[in-house]
Amino acid sequence: FGPQGGPPSRAGVRKPRLMMRWPCCCDAGESTERSFARAAVVLGEEPAEAPEAPAAPPEAQKDFELRWPGAVGRPGLSVDFAVGAFLRVNAIETGGPIFWHNHRSSSCDRIQVGDFIVAVNGISGDASFMRDALWKSRDELVVSVRRPFVFSLVGLRRAEGLLGCTLKYHPRSTSLLVQEVHHSGLIATWNQTAPTATHVRENDHIISANGLHKDAFGILQLVQTCDSLDLVISRPFSTVCEARAGAVGST
């Protein structure tokens, strides 16, 4: 969004539909996020009985809505992608409607970096349509927000196979979008035995690789070149079972 929360001007702004598509079966959380559940995944060891992660607080288990009259203007935030099923919040602009909403709201009702927008004016399931609604709607904006579910894959070893997924990113993104999980590779192997809640899925976001975050291209380079990978993945929180996902698993 523009500096005053309005739509960006055409001059000097890259169209957000320009996406980079990288099939990562080749040879090759952010500190400000609120993480309600985190599970560590270790590949290459015998699985132990998985302890339960702490249950999520009630506000993580449901969507909440934010509303703005059409006269207020744009919400004043930037999002990670215009593809996929959700919009991931990567920045909140000072002085915009969301900034002032957060200023006067309790912590459980504030939208935060890392949250997911799952619907805009009843539009859901298509990030590009939701983004258009955020930018172009002249009527009241009704935005449904969901907290993130965040988990980690630790010790992925390229010597044991390829990652096995197709990724997308935008040049100004802070994360990679998982477009597809292939039938073979380290991710597929993990998914065979991991708790269901921590399966890597289409529309997941890789938000960190080996400690690097907020840099989609840098994360991509690490994914393509590092012999050992620790990944942090985020998705919209969906069910209570994700809060209780096993904390350790392996293949």
Secondary structure, 3 states (H helix, E strand, C coil): CCCCCCCCCCCCCCCCCCCEEEECCCCCCCCCCCCCCCCEEECCCCCCCCCECCCCCHHHHCCEEEEECHHHCCCCEEECCCCCCCEEEEEECCCCHHHHHHHHCCHHHCCCCCCEEEEECCEECCHHHHHHHHHHCCCCEEEEEECEEEEEEEEEEHHHCCCCEEEEECCCCCCEEEEEECCCCHHHHHHHHCCHHHCCCCCCEEEEECCEECCHHHHHHHHHHCCEEEEEEEEECCCHHHHCCECCCCC
